Amino acid sequence: MYLLQIPDARTDFFRTIAQTYRSNPLEVTLVLLIVLSLTLGLWIYARVEQNRYRRERERRAAAAFGERMEQLSIPPSWVSILDRMAQYLPNVHDKYLLLENEWMFNSCAKKLLQADEAPSDAVSALRLRLGFDQTRDRAPASTVHLPQASTVFVRRAKGEHPVRGRVMSHEPHAFQVVIPPDEHFRIGSAVDVFYQSHAGIFQVHTIVVNREDNVLHLRHSESLTRYQKRTYFRRRVRIPARVRRAYTDEPAVETVIEDLGGGGASMRKPPELPLDAGDRVELRFAGKDKERLQVVGEVVRTSRNGGIAHLRFTSIREPVRDKIFQAIFTPQSR
């Protein structure tokens, strides 16, 4: 009898639970409706607050953009460029950042030019108006970044001697470079400009838009390419030279320079002149127009089983460095 009572008690328990839910369906429905109503109300409130915050943020961003544009007196043609650049921002309404953040400006300008949606000199003119110019420590992103009084080399065509010049000033769509008066450049001709900074050697292909006496007006460009990352440009050459130990009366012996730059050189080590790291030598060779150049360098290391000595110039005048720069852009016919 006891064993038969256990299933009956369990059945009564489940029957009681089932009857409770069947007898109160309205209460269950009301509880579910209350929970859903609270959830929906919180979601609607969050959406309303989010939209209000977004509208307020956009209003402030537009006000900041308009105020800054009024201060800078940006012409309408440049406003359209800014509108196109803003399409590449994470949030198009943050257009005011293009007027204040140079990194953001550079990023959007690069994408705009890659899509060929604006002329390069117009972007440079806008950059100049915004004050994103004059940099020596960073790699230049535009010809606007070439500092005034900085040295550049202008080359008419590949294989010709580059002409040494100096940046004079920047116009909205061009920059002025002073060159020697006896050098001739035609208006409308294409030229290559080389600029050296602490970040390396940079090259830009541009156009002579005007000339006044010995001042070239070169069109601004946003397409500078890194020609070489070294502090001083180096190039493989084949220039006969004479070398001897520095500050001695020893006779100079013949060698060949195989690598030359503004900061050093690599030369064949003459058998009759034993050299080790730390030795100082005096090197003489011909530059542009057979002009004799002389530098003093220290042997940094040797390579090719001691057959090549790598030098770091320790005593060199800046005019000589400029002449070396010109010489290494000249085709080696020797």
ROROKOL-999836 format. One record per atom (N, C-alpha, C): residue in one letter; y, x, z. Coordinates in pm, whole numbers, plus 50000, padded with zeros to 5 digits. Each point is the difference from the previous one (the first is absolute). Layout:
N
aYXZ/...
// end
This chain:
334
m498805008250000/m501204991850000/m501265008750000/y499995010650073/y501165009150010/y500295006349866/l498935003649926/l500215006649870/l500624990649900/l499754987250011/l500584990449905/l501454997050030/q500525003550118/q501384996950036/q500985010249941/i499545011949968/i500935010549951/i500574996549864/p499204996149898/p500584996249872/p500894987950011/d499664990650088/d500854988250015/d501385003650052/a500105009250095/a501305004250055/a500835007149893/r499365008549920/r500725007249894/r500504990249895/t499204990349966/t500394990049900/t501184991750050/d499974996550130/d501114992350057/d501325007849994/f499925013450020/f501225008449998/f500654999949862/f499195002449897/f500565000349864/f500464986249954/r499314989750049/r500404986549964/r501384996650060/t500235004750121/t501294997650067/t501145006849924/i499755012649958/i501025007449925/i500324993049869/a498974995449930/a500214993549871/a500754986950016/q499684992550103/q500694987450022/q501465002150037/t500295011050067/t501395002950036/t500855002049876/y499545007949900/y500775002649878/y500064987849911/r498934992050004/r500034987949917/r500924989450059/s500124999950129/s500824989750064/s501485003250000/n500455013149968/n501425003850003/n500425007049871/p499774994949881/p500415006549875/p501515000549985/l500704990050056/l501464999949989/l500645011550076/e499445002850119/e500555011250078/e499815013349927/v498825001849941/v499755012449925/v500955001249883/t500224989149928/t500905000049884/t501445003450043/l500434993950113/l501355002750048/l500195014750035/v499015005950065/v500095014350035/v500115008649876/l499184996949899/l500065007949876/l501354998549931/l500554987650000/l501314997849938/l501105007650072/i499925000250132/i501025007450077/i499965014949968/v498785005449995/v499855014449969/v500525003149860/l499644991549902/l500475002249862/l501514998649990/s500564990350075/s501464998149995/s500745012050057/l499505005450110/l500635011950058/l499925011949905/t498835001649940/t499825011349906/t500934998649881/l500064987849943/l500874997849885/l501475001950037/g500384995350117/g501395001650044/g500405014550015/l499125008050059/l500285014350015/l500105006949864/w499144996149905/w500045006249867/w501294996549927/i500424987250010/i501254995849936/i501195007250061/y500015001450132/y501105007050067/y500085014649956/a498835006449991/a499995014149958/a500505001649857/r499614990749912/r500465000649862/r501504997849990/v500524990650075/v501454997349999/v500775012150050/e499535006050109/e500685011850053/e499915011849903/q498855001449936/q499845010949903/q500954998349882/n500124987949948/n500914997449889/n501455001950042/r500334995950122/r501375001850049/r500335014850012/y499055007850053/y500215014450013/y500145006649862/r499154995649905/r500075005849866/r501334997049934/r500504987450011/r501294996349940/r501155007750065/e499925001850130/e501065007450069/e499975014849959/r498805005349987/r499885014049956/r500535001949859/e499664990949910/e500495000849863/e501524998449996/r500544991250085/r501464998250004/r500705012750044/r499455006350103/r500625012450049/r499865011349897/a498835000749935/a499805010349897/a500974998149884/a500204987549957/a500934997249891/a501435003350041/a500364996950126/a501345003250049/a500235015050005/a498985007450047/a500125014650005/a500135005949860/f499224994749905/f500065004849862/f501384997349940/g500514987650019/g501304996649944/g501135008250059/e499955002450131/e501045007950066/e499995014449949/r498805005749986/r499905013849953/r500415001249853/m499654990149919/m500385000149859/m501524999449985/e500644992150086/e501464998949996/e500655013250039/q499435006950099/q500545012950042/q499895010449889/l498884999849926/l499755010149897/l500614996349865/s500444987649983/s500564995249873/s499015002349885/i498784995250017/i498965001649899/i500284990949882/p500085005249877/p500244991449882/p498804991149971/p500234988949927/p498914990449973/p498805006149929/s500235009549909/s498885005949926/s499045007350094/w500525005950106/w499155006950097/w499334990250094/v500634988450023/v499384989750084/v498684995549938/s499994998649867/s498764995949933/s498915010450015/i500385012950003/i499015010550022/i499434999050141/l500874997450097/l499534998450138/l499074987950012/d500314989349928/d499134988250004/d498615003349946/r499945008049893/r498705003749944/r499265009650091/m500745009150065/m499375009150094/m499434992550120/a500694989450042/a499564992550118/a498644993549978/q499624997949874/q498694994049972/q498865009050045/y500295012950022/y498965009550041/y500015002250152/l500844992550073/l500015000950146/l498864991550057/p499515003350118/p498994991450063/p500514985850020/n501304998850030/n500654986950013/n501255000349914/v500054991849897/v501105000449904/v501344996950065/h499994992850113/h501264996550067/h500615011750078/d499245010950015/d500525011850071/d500755009349904/k500724994149908/k500695007849897/k501045009450058/y500554996650116/y501025008550062/y499465013850034/l498665001350017/l499425013250031/l500225010049888/l500124995349876/l500235009049887/l501365006950011/l500924994050074/l501345005650014/l500105009650118/e498985000450086/e500085008050122/e498885010150015/n498844997049943/n498825008450020/n499705007449869/e500245013149998/e499805007749877/e498535000649961/w499105000850099/w498575000349969/w499594987149929/m500484988650048/m499694987249938/m500604999349860/f501225005149985/f500655000349869/f499195008449903/n499575011850042/n499235008849913/n498694993549956/s499324993750093/s498724993749970/s500164989049896/c500984991250019/c500214988949906/c500555005049867/a500875010250003/a500565005449876/a498915006249914/k499075006950062/k498895006149926/k499174989449929/k499684989250069/k499224989249940/k500784992949890/l501314998550021/l500844993449901/l500045008149870/l500135013350013/l500075008649881/l498645000949932/q498935000050077/q498675000249940/q499754987449917/a500584988950043/a499884987549926/a501034999049888/d500855010249987/d501045000649895/d500904987650006/e500454996650120/e500844988350019/e501475003550019/a500355012849996/a501405004250016/a500155014149947/p501185003549945/p500235013949955/p500125009550118/s499515012149979/s499975009850108/s501395003550051/d500985001649910/d501335003950044/d500704988950077/a499634987249973/a500584988950077/a499505000350144/v498715003150019/v499465001250136/v500675011750072/s500245011049928/s500685011550060/s501434996550040/a500694992349915/a501364995950032/a500034991450126/l499034991050012/l499904991750120/l499705008550122/r499115009749983/r499665009250111/r501255007450047/l500815004449906/l501225007450034/l500974991050076/r500144987449958/r500914990850068/r499534997250144/l498694999750019/l499474997350134/l500075012150093/g500315011749943/g500125012050083/g498695007450021/f498984996949919/f498715007050011/f500045012549911/d500785009850037/d500185011849915/d500115012550087/q500205011549933/q500255012850064/q498915003750100/t498895005249951/t498925004450088/t499545013949960/r499825008750097/r499505013549974/r498635002250065/d499754993150109/d498785002550075/d498804992449946/r500244988449937/r498904991949949/r499855001949850/a498844996349950/a499785000549856/a500884989649932/p500745003649895/p500894990349936/p499224989449925/a500434987550013/a499394989049926/a500854996049880/s501215005549992/s500954996349894/s500955011649978/t500635000549883/t501035010249976/t501204997850091/v500144988150055/v501064997450098/v499825008950123/h498765004350026/h499705008350116/h500365014749980/l500425003949880/l500385014049979/l501355002350068/p500065008050105/p501245001750075/p501095006749916/q501234996650030/q501125006649933/q499985014950032/a500355008049901/a500055014750007/a498615006349997/s498944992049986/s498665005849990/s499775005749860/t499145010249991/t499715006749874/t498884992749926/v500204998149870/v498974994349914/v499915008649875/f498914998549926/f499835006749872/f499764989449894/v500785000849892/v499954990249893/v499395006649877/r498974993949943/r499315005749884/r500054990049884/r500435004949884/r500114991349882/r498634995949949/a499125009849986/a498674997249946/a499015009650064/k498734996150001/k498975008350058/k499925013249926/g500025011050075/g499945013249940/g501345007049993/e501114992450020/e501325006249998/e500385004850139/h501025008850003/h500525004650128/h500684988450073/p499704997750126/p500744989950075/p501395005150034/v500954991150006/v501395003450031/v500274996750145/r500525009550072/r500314997850141/r501264991450013/g499914989850083/g501144991250023/g500134996450147/r501064992650029/r500244995750137/r500434985450000/v499364992250087/v500334985850008/v501424998550054/m500814992649925/m501404998450037/m500244987250078/s499614988749945/s500194987150068/s499094989749935/h499964988150061/h499174989249950/h500874988249958/e499744994949880/e500604987849952/e498984988850015/p500374987349980/p499024989350014/p498765001749913/h500165004549875/h498855000849910/h499725014249951/a500695009950051/a499815013849954/a500415009750111/f499525012349989/f500445010450091/f500555011749919/q501015006550054/q500715010749930/q499435013650040/v499805008449899/v499495013550022/v500925009949928/v500505009750073/v500855010449941/v499115011049945/i500215003949874/i499225010549935/i500955010749946/p499485011649960/p500875010249939/p500694994549876/p501245003849974/p500764994449888/p499445003249862/d499215010649988/d499495003849868/d498684993249966/e499504991250086/e498764992849972/e500314986849929/h499174996449904/h500274988249918/h498894989550018/f500424988050032/f499104988650012/f500604988249924/r499204993749915/r500504988749922/r499894987150082/i501014991549986/i499964986950065/i498864991849938/g499204994150084/g498854992249955/g498715007949995/s500075013250021/s498785008149994/s499224999050131/a498695001549990/a499134999550118/a499915013950062/v499995000550132/v499915012750072/v499074998350119/d499495011350048/d499235000550123/d500835006850107/v500034994150117/v500755005650113/v499015003950109/f500135012350050/f499135005050106/f500845002050126/y499464995350112/y500705000950128/y499045005350106/q500485009250080/q499175006150103/q500534996550138/s499114995350088/s500374997250138/s498905005350090/h500134997450131/h498965004550093/h498684992949975/a500054988649930/a498784992449972/a499285004949875/g500625008849922/g499365005349879/g500934999749880/i499415001249881/i500724999849874/i499794986449934/f501094993849953/f499924986649941/f500645000149861/q499454991949913/q500454999349861/q500324985549965/v501034998049919/v500354986849951/v500425001149854/h499554990649920/h500374999549859/h501124989749987/t501145004249943/t501154991149994/t500795002249871/i501184993649990/i500805000049877/i501425004650033/v500605007849910/v501415003650010/v500824988249949/v500684993150090/v500774988149960/v501445003549965/n500485011650047/n501385004049968/n500175014750037/r501055006049945/r500335013850034/r501505001649999/e500535006350103/e501425003050011/e500135014950032/d500415007649899/d500095014650014/d498635005550042/n499915006050118/n498725005650044/n499314991250105/v500314987049998/v499384990550093/v499144990249921/l498704999950033/l499084990549937/l499894987550086/h499974988549935/h499744987350068/h498574995949962/l499095001150096/l498594997349975/l499614986650063/r499254991949925/r499644986850046/r499105000750123/h500304991650097/h499184999450121/h498584995349966/s499065004450082/s498604996349979/s499304998750134/e499024991150005/e499164998150118/e498635006249980/s499845008249896/s498675005149962/s499915015150017/l500285004950120/l499815014150029/l498525002650026/t499515010849944/t498615003950022/t499965013650067/r499015001950086/r499875012850069/r499435010249902/y500805010349971/y499585010349907/y499115010250071/q500345002850125/q499185009050081/q500424998350145/k499025000750091/k500264997250140/k500445012450078/r499915011749940/r500395012150072/r501505000050028/t500385008250098/t501425001450029/t500735005949881/y499385009849933/y500555005949878/y498994998649887/f500504996349886/f499144997449885/f499265012749959/r498714998549965/r499195011249952/r499364996149867/r499835009849914/r499344997549872/r499245012549956/r498884997749932/r499245011249945/r500765005849882/v500175013250001/v500745007049895/v499225012649963/r500565007649909/r499455013249964/r501195008849966/i500565006350103/i501235007849985/i499745014550041/p500215009649910/p499885014150039/p501035003550107/a499625008550093/a500905003750109/a499685014250045/r500875005250084/r499795013050063/r500134998150151/v499135006750074/v499944998150144/v499855013550070/r500575000850118/r499845011850086/r500194995550144/r499635008950094/r500204996750140/r501504999050028/a500364989850077/a501424997650027/a500585010950089/y501265002949975/y500795009450081/y499425014249999/t499405003749887/t499485013749985/t500475005449865/d499775013049980/d500355006449873/d498785001649910/e498914993150033/e498805000949917/e500284994749860/p499365005749898/p500204994949864/p499374986049984/a500654991649922/a499484986549975/a498875000749898/v499034991350013/v498874999349907/v499994986349933/e499304999249890/e500004987649922/e498984989950056/t500384987249990/t499114989150040/t500354987849917/v499334989050026/v500274987449931/v500084988950104/i501084992549994/i500164988450090/i499254988349938/e499104994050077/e499214988949949/e500414986450057/d500795000350106/d500454987750064/d501365002950061/l501004991549970/l501365003050042/l500704987350046/g500785001350105/g500804988950050/g501195005050078/g500784990550053/g501195003850073/g499725006150135/g498774998650050/g499695005550130/g498975011050002/g499395002949884/g498995010449999/g499385001849863/a498985008649992/a499365003049872/a498585005150026/s499214999849895/s498685006350002/s499965010149886/m499525012150027/m500005010449898/m498675007450003/r499695006349887/r498835008749996/r500285012550084/k499045003450084/k500205011650086/k499675012749923/p501005008849978/p499765012449926/p499005008950073/p499065006149928/p499025009050066/p500665011650072/e501115004849945/e500655011750060/e500924996450117/l500054987050037/l500864995950111/l499174991450096/p499305006150096/p499224992250097/p500914991250085/l499654987350011/l500814990650077/l499124991750092/d500514997550119/d499324991650097/d500994989750053/a499484989850066/a500864989750058/a500995006350097/g501264996249986/g501065005550084/g500825010749932/d499495005949891/d500785010149927/d501174993349927/r501115007249991/r501174994849929/r500205007849870/v500324992449895/v500155006249868/v501304995349937/e500475008049907/e501184996749920/e499524996949859/l500354988149951/l499504995249871/l501174998449904/r499865005649879/r501034999049897/r499394994149873/f500704990549940/f499514993649878/f501164993849925/a499754995649878/a501054994449916/a500034984950013/g501204994550015/g500184985650006/g500504994649868/k500824989650007/k500564993949881/k500885010149927/d499895000149866/d500805009049915/d499815014650038/k498775003450043/k499645013950033/k500785005650119/e500624991350079/e500755004850116/e499045005450105/r500315011850054/r499125006350097/r500194993750138/l498884995850061/l500034994150132/l499225008750097/q500455000350124/q499365008450101/q499894992250131/v498805000450058/v499774993250128/v499135008850088/v500034997350129/v499145006950096/v499074989550061/g498715003250003/g499044990750054/g498985006550089/e499334991850079/e498955004650090/e498644994949950/v499025008750001/v498664996049959/v499414990950108/v499714987649961/v499444990350094/v498485001050004/r499395001449882/r498555001149990/r499645005149862/t498725003149982/t499495003949869/t498834990849963/s499714999349871/s498894991649953/s499335006849881/r498974993649947/r499225005549888/r499515014150030/n499385001450114/n499465013150042/n501095010650009/g501194995950045/g501095009550016/g500785002749874/g499704993049891/g500715002649875/g501344993349988/i500274989550081/i501264992749996/i500665000650136/a501295003750001/a500785000250124/a500984988350000/h499994992250108/h500874988450012/h501185003750090/l501224998249948/l501215004450069/l500834988250048/r500655002050112/r501034990850049/r501325007550000/f501004994849928/f501285006949990/f500694999950136/t500405011950045/t500695001450128/t501465003549983/s500385004649883/s501395003649973/s500324995849856/i500744988949987/i500354995049868/i501334992550010/r500895002749906/r501284993149996/r499844986749928/e500774989950039/e499874986849940/e500265000149849/p500985007849948/p500145000649854/p498755005049930/v499295009750064/v498755005049943/v498944989150003/r499974992050108/r499034989250010/r500244989649889/d501274997149973/d500324990649891/d499565005549865/k500175013149979/k499595006049873/k498485000049985/i499305001650112/i498534999049996/i499604985949960/f500694990250056/f499704986049967/f500184997649850/q501075005649943/q500234998549856/q498925007349920/a499615011950049/a499045008149925/a498644993349992/i499564993450105/i498664994350000/i499934987049921/f501144994749955/f499994988649910/f500085004149855/t500035013149974/t500105005249865/t498605002949947/p499674996149879/p498695003449942/p499795015150000/q498855004550046/q499735014350008/q499445005049866/s500825007449928/s499595005449871/s499585014550012/r500125005150122/r499645014050019/r498515001649997/
// end
